[in-house]
Every structure is written in structure tokens, then in C-alpha cells.
Amino acid sequence: MPETLAQNIRTFIAERYQTKLEEKQKAYEKNKAAAVTGEDIDHIESQFLAEKIKLQEQFELNAWIENAARRANQISMATHALKFTNSSAKGSNILAHDLGQDARYLDTEMLKDKAIDAVGNAAALDVARFLQLTDENGLSLLAYLAQEDHRPLALLSNDEAELTHWIDGLKQALRDTTPSSHILGKQIYFPISDDKYHLLAPLYSSSLAQVLFDEIQHSRFSQEMKTIREAKRNNDFHPDTLVAYPNLAMTMAGGSKPQNVSQLNNKRNGKTYLFSAAPPHWQTQIKAPIGLDSILRHREINYHTKAPIARLTQLLLKLNAASTDSNMHIRDYIANTVDEVIDQILLVVMPWQQLPAGWSNASALPLAQRRWLDPNNPQWDRFDDDWQQAIAANVGLWLKDKINKGSQNQFTLGQIEAEQWQKQCLQALKDIA
């Protein structure tokens, strides 16, 4: 109601007067305590009395509003402020309202109660706070003026000319009669036809940033969330939902003087939270190898072992062509390459081993391979290691056949090589058991 807002205006001015008076009172008492002579005390008291009278005149209701109306052109009430782009930019700020909504976008127009910012002379930000005083319904003086409803101010003045002067002066904070961009602001030339374009000036939404800031601060520091987090740590039930925003970044605007950017920026101490915009990490869906009669036929195993098997095959082809005798260096290289093949197999099968227990019951895999790939299945005897022998034998024979196929009949490996590689695989299985 206008009556409530008018009373809140009176209270606001009275409280500001009391704050200023207390500051001067403290300074007066400090100076008086430091005075040496009676003449000094008289001078200090006389000066304080004069300052008090001047302060009373300044904070007389009508005089203060008159002064606020004169200073209103030093600030711009805004939802979007240019100084967030560059603190030295001097173009227009925008007080956006009724721009239309699109449910697909998170933008300022989606906010039911926009936090209105103020940009301009930091010494005039008290005028911004004055314009943001509200009635019992949350309707601000700013909103009343925007709706051409002057009743709250009319209740404070019986002089029509004075009221008109107040309204005209205060409205200067609501609009920019000469909108402009600035060399330090962002500008986009958007073509619309031959030799014609729109000049777009993207502006930072301080109102949206304030809502996000308040929400994140609540999730991080409110007593409500602290209580829920404490219940979670103790594994206790709590009826409310724990809200958290991970991977946040933060920017600072205004440095050590955030008030030089805007009123809301000063309220946030210059901080603005940024959500992560990184693309999601691709996670391949793990499918159980149900339809195979041997896991060594799986394309993932063949793909990841292709390179080391090719290197091993090429080495054996060269040794065969040159009729080179084996030596320690060659044997070590072969053993290391076989270990690499085995390591790749173990890495590929690891995700299948973490699937829900019992998945292998529906598979056509041999029993030993099911025991290997489905270790948590309750039907297995955990102390039965015969399956490791079977797996190692499978790998040794499989690797021998792979190399023989790649040799194109230039040589043929036999049971000796298969048994050697079986031993390497068996040792690897035991090492990770």
C-alpha cells in the first residue's frame, strides 16, 4: 500500500540521519577528549552544534527527497550493466522488463522478482536504496514510478510543484534518454540486408547473477544445508534435499572497489559464480559379452592387442628371414611384448568383471571364462584356481594362432611357444588375484 511505503520512506531518512549524527557525535567526543584548553572545547562544541543543525536541515524529509531527486541522474537503475564488461565503459545500462519469455532459455525475464541493480556514482547509491524501498507487498518505489503511480510521494508533499519536481528528478534513474554503447563495451554488427546491419551490444545481467549467487551461497553456507550435510556425514535420515553445485568457477569485478561497478556487485563483494560449461565425458555403455563362445574372439580384445601382436609378428618374420639366433635381448623383447598383450587383455575384461554378479549365467562362454569374467557370481568356489590354468592355456594358444596367421605361412609356431606364453599369462592372473 502507498501509505506503508510512505512510512518506510520516513523511517529510511530518519535512520540515515541517526547514522550520520552518531558518526559526528563520535568525532565530537574524540576531539573534545583531546582538547587542552577551554577555548578549544568551546570551539569544538560550537562546530559540532553548527554541523548538527546543518545535518538536521539536510535530513528534513522534503529537503532530503529534493536532494535525492537532483542526484538521481548520477545513477542508472538497471538489470543489465555495461561496467561488468569493462569497469571504465561509460555507455548505457538497461532496465529490462516485459521483454517476453522463452521457456527454453534461462534468462532475466524468467525471474519473478528481479534484483534491480544500480550503476553510477558510488556517492549517490543511497538514492538507489531509496528507490528500492518497498511496501508490505514488496512493491518498490521504483515500481510505483515505472507504473506512473505517484501516491507514495504524494503523501509526503502538499505542494504540487514540489511533487512534480521529485517525480521528474527520480525518474532520471529509470531511463536513459540518449542510449549509447562505448568503445570498451562489446559490440556485434549483425547484417540484415545489403549495407544494413543492427548493432548489438551484449550486456551482463546483474539481476540474474544475483539470483544465482544467492542460491549458491544458500547451498554452501546456510544453516539448513549445513544440517543436511551433517546428517549425510553421519548416515542419518533427513527429510529435505541436499543441494550442491560442483565444479564452480568465480570471477571478480571491480577489484578492491566493487562499488564502482554496481550496487549489487558491491553486495556480492565483486564475486560472480560460473557454472561448468565443459562438454560431458563420453562413457561407453558396458554390454555383457553374452553371445560369444570365447571371450578372446571379442572385438575389443582384438582391437587393443592388434598393435603389440603386429610388432611381435614382424620381429619373428625378420628373425626367420635372417636366420638370426636367439639371444637374451631378443628373448626379453619377446617376453615384454607378450606381457603387453596380456596387460591389454586384462584391461579390456576389467569392466565386465564389475557387472552385476550372475550376468554370465545367460552366456555361452566356457565355464573357466565365466569364472574369470563374473568373479562375484555366488556359484563359484573362491578357492578353486583351476580356471586360471584354463584361461592361461586359452591365451597361449590364441596368441600362437594369431602370430601364425600373421606370418602368412613363412614360419609356424608350435606348442613350446604356446606353453611359454601360458606361463606368463598364468603369472599375471595370479598377480592380480
N, C-alpha and C positions, 0 to 999 in steps of 0.2 A: 504494500500500500504506500502511496506517496507520503502519508503522514509519518510512517515509520522511517522512510528514507530521509525525510527532512530532519527527524530527531537524530538519526545516525550521523547526519552531516554536522549538526550542532555538537554532538559528542566527539566526533573526529577532530574538529577545530579546537574544542576545549582541551582535549588530550594533547594535541600538538603544542598548545600554549603552555600547558603544565610541564611538558618535557623541556621546552626551551627555557622556561622560568627556573626549573631545577638546575639546569646547566649554568645559568647565570648566577643562581644562588650559591652553588658550589665554588664558582670562581670568585664571587664576592667574599665568601667566608675564608677562602685561602689567602686572598690579598689582604684582608683585614687582619688575619693572624700574623702576617708577615710585616705589617705596618709598624713603624718605630715611634712616630710622633703622633700627637693628637690631630695635627694638621693633616697628616697623611690619612688618618682614619676618616676625618670629615670629608676629604676629597673622594675617598673610596665610596663612602656612603652616598654622597651626592651623585656620583657617577652611576652607582647601582640603581638609585631611585629614578634617574633620568632614563636608564635603559629599561627599567621595569615599566615605566609609563609608555615608552615607545613600543615595547612589546605588547602591551595591552591594546594600544591603538592598532597595531598590525594584525592582531588576532581577534579584533572585534569582528563579529560574524560577517557583516556585509562588506567590511573592508577586506577581509581575507579572501572572500569569494571574488571580489572585484580584482584583487591582485592575481588570483588564480586564473581568471578569465584573460588577463593581459599576458600571462606567461604560457597559456595553453598552446600557442603557436610554436613553442620551443620543443614540443614533443609530438610524436605521432602514435596514436593507439593503433596497434597492428596485430594481425595473426601471422603475417609473413614479413620478415625483417631483412633488409638488404645487408646490414652490417655483419651478419653471420657469414656472408661470402667474403667480405673484407671489411675490417673494422674502420677503415678510412673511407669507405664508399659513402657518398652523400646523395644518392638518388632517393626515389620514393619507396615508402613501405606501404603495405596493403592491409586493410582491414576487411577481410573476406567474409561475406555472408550471403546465403541464398544463391550459391553458385551451381546448385544441382548436385545430385549424388549418383554414384555408380557402385553397386554392391561388390563389384569385382576388385575395387581398389580401397586400400587403407589410406584415407586422406583426411584433411582437416574438416571437410564437410560432414564426415561420419560422426564427428564428436557432438554429443548432445549439449554439453556445457563447455564451450571453448574457453580456455585460459587466454585472456587478452593480454598482449604484451605492450610495452611502451618503449619507444626508441627516441633518443634525442638528448637534450641537455640533462645530465645527471642531477643538476641542482633543481630541476623542475619535475622530478619524478614524484614529488608529493602531490602534484596536480593529477598525475596518473592514478595514484592511490585514492584521491578524492573522487575521480570519475568512476572508480571501481567499487565504491560503497554501494551496498545492496539493501533492499527492503527485506521483509520477512519471507518473501517468496523467492529470494535470490536474484531479483531483477535489479540490475545496476543502474546508477545514474547515467552511465554511458548508453545503456539500452533505452532508457527513457528518452534521452536526447535523440537517439537514432530513430525512434518512433514518433518524434515530434510531440512528445508528451512532456510538458514543462511544469506539471503540477508540483513536483517536489521542490523546485526552486521558487515557484510562485508562493509557496507557503512561507518563504523566508524573506520576501520583499513585498512592500506595498507600493513601490514605485515602478510603474510600467516601463519607463525608460531604462531604469537600472536593470530590471529583469531581462529586457531585450539585449542590453549590453552583455550581461552574463552569458546568455544563451549563445549569442553570436561569437563571443570570445571562446567559450568552452568547445564549441563545435569545430573550431580550427584543429583540434586534436583528432577529430574523426575523419577528416578528409584532406586530400592533397589537391589543391586547385591547379597545380602545374605539375602533373606526373612526369617523371623523367627517370631514365636509367643513369648509369655512371660508368666511366672508363674502367673502374675497378670492380664493377659488377659483371655477372655472367650475362652474355647476350648471344642469341641464336637467330640468325637470319633464315627464316623459313619461306622458301619460294611458293607463291600461289599462282603465278602466271608469268608470262614474259615480262621481264624488267619490273616485276612487282613482288613484294615479299611482306611478311609480317615480321616484326622484330620482337622476339620472345625473350623475356627476362625471367629466368627461373629464380624463385625466391625460396628461402628456407622457412619452413613452417615452425615457428617457435611454439605455437599453440599445441601442435601435435607432439613436438619434442617434450613439452612439459608434461603431457598426459603419460607418455611412455616413461619419462623419468620418474614420475610419481608412482607408477605401477611397479617399476623395477625396484625402487627404493623400498616400497612396501614389501615386496617379495624377499628382499635381502635383510631388512633391518627391523621390520615391525615385530611387536611382541607376539602377535598372532602366529607369524611364520616361525619365530624362534621356538614357540611352544610345540608346534607341529614337528619341527626338525628334531627337537629334544625327544619327542615321542618316537620318532623314527629310529634315532640312535639307540634307544632303549628297547626297540622292538615292541613298543606299546601301541595299542589302537588309538586312533584319533579320528573323530567323525569328519573333520574338514580336510580339504585337499591341499597338499604341499605344492606350491608354485615356485618354479625356478627357471631362470633364463641363462643357459650355459653359453660359453664362447662369446662373451660380450667384449666389445672394444669401447674406448672412450676418447672423445675429442674435448679440447679445451678452447673456449672462445674468450678473448679479452685479456688473457694473461693475468696479471696481478690486479687489473681493474675491470672485472667483468661487468660492472655497472655502466661502463662506457659503450657496451654493445646493446644491452637492453635491460629492462627491469626484471623479466623472467630469467634472463641469463645470470643476472646477479643473484637471484633467488636460488639458482642451481649451482652457484659458485663457479660458473663458466662451464660446467660439465654437461655433456650430451652423450647418452649411451647409443651405441650402434650394434645392431644385431648382425650375426654372421650371415653373409651372402654367398658363402662358398658353395659350390655345387655338391650334391650328395656323393658319398663314396659308393661306387658300384660294388654290390655284393652278389656274387653268383649264387643262385639257388642250388642248394646241395640236394641232388637226387640220388637215392639209393640205387646201386648197380644190381637191379633185380634180375634182368633178363640174360645175363651172361653165364656161360658155363665155366669161365675162368676170368678172374679179375685182371690178369695180365693181358687180356685182349681189349681192355678198356682204352678208349681213345686218349684219355688224359694221361695215362701211363705211357702210352706210345709217343705222345707229343713231347712230354717232358724228358723222356730218356733218349729221344732221337739224336740229339747233338752229341752226347758222350759216346753213344754206341757207334755213330758215324766216325768219330775220331779214332776209336779203338779199332774199327774195321780197316780204316785207311792205314793205320800203323802196321797191322798184321799183313796187309797187302804189300806194303813196302818191304817188310822183313822177308816175306816169302819170295818176292821178286829178286831181292838182292842176296838171297840165301845167307842172311846175316845170322850168326849165332846169338843166342840169348845171353844177356849179361845182367848184372844187378840193376843197372839204370833202367833197362828195358822192362825187367820184371816189376820194379817199383812203379813205373809209369802205368803199366797194365793194371796192377793192383789198385792204384789210386783212381784210375778211370772207372774200374768196376765198382769201387766204393761210391763214386759219384752217381753211377746208375742206380745203385741200391738206395742211396740217400734220396734221390728223386722219387723213387717208388714209395718210400716211407712217408715223404711229404705229401704225395698225392692221396694216399689212403687215409691220412690222419683225419680229414673232415668226416669220412664215412664212419670212422671209429667213434665219433661223437654224436652220431644219430641216435634217436631213441632206442633203447635196448629192445631186442627182439625183431628188428626190421628184417634180419636175414632169414627168418623162418619162411618167408614167402619167396626166397630166391632159389635159383638153380645152381648156385655156387657149390663147389666141393666143401665137405664138412670142415676141413682144415682152414680153408679160406674164410668160411663163415665165422669160425672161432677167432680168426685174426681180425676181421673187419667189424665184428659185432661183439667186442670183448665183454660188454656188460650184460649180455644175454644170460638170464639166470640158469639156463640148462647146462652151461659149461662147467667142467671141473677145473677150477682155477689153478690146480697144481699139476695138470696134465700138460706137459710141454712137447708131446709128440707132434702137435700141429706145427711147431716151429721147424722141425725136421722136414715135414712135408712141404711147407712154404719155401724153405731154402732150396730143396730139391727142384721145385717148380721153377724158381727164379734161375737157378743154374742152367737147367735145360732150355728154358725160354731164351736166355741171353746167348747161349751157344747157337741155337737155331737162328736167332736174329742175325748174328755175325756171319754164319754160313750162308744165309740168304743174301746178305750184302756183299759177300765175296765173289758172287757170280761164278761159283764153281772153280775159282782159282786155287782154293785150298778148302779143306774140310776139318773143322774142329771135332773132337770126339769126347768121350766120357771123362777123360782126365781133366780137361779144361772145365767141364760142367761141374765136376766134383770140387775142384779148387774154388770156383765161384760160389758153390753151395756153402762151403765152409765160411767164406766171407759174409754171405747173407745170414747164415745162422748166428755168427758172432754179433752182427748188427742187431738182429732181433733180440738177442739176449741182453745186449747193452741197454736197450730201451724198455725192456720188460719191467 
